[in-house]
Amino acid sequence: MHKQKGGIGKGVLTISRRDFVKLSGMAVVGVCFYGCDTGSIGKEEATWGFLLVDMKKCQGCVSCMLACSLAHEGAQNLSLSRIQVLQNPYGKYPDDVTVVQCRQCVDPACVAACPVGALQADAEYGEVTTVDSSKCIGCKSCVNACPYTPGRAIWNAVGEHSQKCDLCSHTPHWDEEGGPEGKKACLEVCPMGALIFTRVIPDQDSEDSYEVNLRDRQWQKLGFPRF
């Protein structure tokens, strides 16, 4: 087991990513998703919006995936999540876990590929691309058009339509206002605070521009690298 070391007071704490997530607990999904208020984005004009992730902070607990599925589909089904957590059992920290969130591309290939206009920028939420499932014909053109691996447009095998992250603009099973100005289920429940929302457009040509360092000195004391 790969471990990171760091001191707390006079003692030395040896902890791994997997050990720490056991301490944080996945109970946060039920408690936070239905009960807690961690604050909301300040009221600004609805426009671009992006989710960034600290991959060295993420524990791979899939709380974000469960919250996404619950908010949008009303079911605890990882296959229906619009954010994906990929785990490599043979990898070493921090390359054993990868969070794949929609990049909310400025020039989205998925929108251009749809032959029936089911993917459009939602007028109510600025430039956030949403999928109108009533228009989707199930051709999976958007799924195949995404230039990233894995693709950010997801096939919903239960409803037989495509779907993608809409920054919680439409969450029929979650009684909160979402979109760029509101709350995002994945961000609200993450026990590690590994996700953050920004309106600043990341570099669209860079693979790692959607990653960010959210670790301060307190995290260093727990054995996480500061940089």
VENFEN-V639298 format. One record per residue. RES is the residue in one small letter. OMEGA is omega in whole degrees, 0 to 359 (none if undefined). Layout:
RES_OMEGA ; RES_OMEGA
This chain:
m_181 ; h_184 ; k_175 ; q_182 ; k_177 ; g_183 ; g_172 ; i_185 ; g_180 ; k_182 ; g_178 ; v_180 ; l_175 ; t_187 ; i_176 ; s_177 ; r_184 ; r_177 ; d_185 ; f_182 ; v_176 ; k_179 ; l_182 ; s_173 ; g_178 ; m_177 ; a_180 ; v_180 ; v_181 ; g_183 ; v_186 ; c_184 ; f_184 ; y_188 ; g_191 ; c_179 ; d_183 ; t_180 ; g_182 ; s_179 ; i_178 ; g_182 ; k_178 ; e_178 ; e_180 ; a_180 ; t_180 ; w_176 ; g_185 ; f_175 ; l_177 ; l_184 ; v_173 ; d_185 ; m_179 ; k_179 ; k_182 ; c_180 ; q_181 ; g_183 ; c_180 ; v_174 ; s_180 ; c_180 ; m_179 ; l_180 ; a_179 ; c_180 ; s_180 ; l_184 ; a_185 ; h_188 ; e_182 ; g_182 ; a_175 ; q_185 ; n_182 ; l_181 ; s_181 ; l_181 ; s_179 ; r_172 ; i_186 ; q_175 ; v_182 ; l_182 ; q_178 ; n_183 ; p_180 ; y_181 ; g_177 ; k_179 ; y_3 ; p_186 ; d_180 ; d_180 ; v_177 ; t_175 ; v_182 ; v_179 ; q_179 ; c_181 ; r_182 ; q_186 ; c_177 ; v_177 ; d_189 ; p_179 ; a_181 ; c_179 ; v_181 ; a_184 ; a_184 ; c_183 ; p_184 ; v_178 ; g_180 ; a_177 ; l_181 ; q_174 ; a_182 ; d_183 ; a_182 ; e_184 ; y_175 ; g_187 ; e_180 ; v_181 ; t_178 ; t_178 ; v_175 ; d_185 ; s_179 ; s_179 ; k_184 ; c_180 ; i_176 ; g_181 ; c_179 ; k_178 ; s_180 ; c_179 ; v_182 ; n_184 ; a_182 ; c_184 ; p_184 ; y_180 ; t_355 ; p_182 ; g_181 ; r_172 ; a_187 ; i_175 ; w_178 ; n_184 ; a_179 ; v_180 ; g_180 ; e_175 ; h_178 ; s_178 ; q_177 ; k_179 ; c_176 ; d_183 ; l_179 ; c_176 ; s_181 ; h_181 ; t_184 ; p_183 ; h_179 ; w_185 ; d_177 ; e_176 ; e_181 ; g_183 ; g_182 ; p_183 ; e_186 ; g_184 ; k_175 ; k_187 ; a_182 ; c_181 ; l_182 ; e_187 ; v_183 ; c_183 ; p_183 ; m_185 ; g_185 ; a_181 ; l_178 ; i_180 ; f_177 ; t_174 ; r_180 ; v_183 ; i_177 ; p_177 ; d_184 ; q_181 ; d_183 ; s_180 ; e_185 ; d_182 ; s_179 ; y_174 ; e_185 ; v_178 ; n_180 ; l_183 ; r_175 ; d_184 ; r_179 ; q_178 ; w_178 ; q_179 ; k_179 ; l_176 ; g_179 ; f_179 ; p_181 ; r_182 ; f_none
